Amino acid sequence: MEKKKISLPVTGMTCANCSLTIERNLRRLEGVEEAAVNLATEKAAVTYDPSVVKETDFLALIRDIGYDVATAKADMPVTGMTCAN
């Protein structure tokens, strides 16, 4: 099994019960080997098998149980090009 680790910035937690709820639900996902949620740092650390579960599954699960994951989109201009190549 190829393992992968991800750290997700979780928002909306207000107490230790919140972090335990997220952690418990993440561990129930098939393919998740380990999950730890830290209230103080607002991070969820997950070790998982990417052939069984995808990162988007974590986001969906966390949002479904009433919390959120901070995400960002960046548009970066590329300058200095002179042709299509």
C-alpha positions, 0 to 999 in steps of 0.5 A: 500500500502506497501511503500519502500524508496530507495536512488540511486547514480546518475552520469552524472548530470551537472545542475539543469535541469538534476536533474529535468529531472530525477525527472520528469521521475521517478514520471511518473512511475506507483507505484512511490509516491514521487521522489526527485533528489539532484544535489549537493549530486548526489542522487535520493530519491524515495518512491514507491510501490514495488508490482507495480514497481521494483528497476531495473525499476529506473535504466533502466529509469535513464539510458534510459534518458542519466544518470547513477546509480553507482553500485558495485559488491563485491566478498567476500571470506569466510574462516574458513569452514571445511566441506560442512555444 
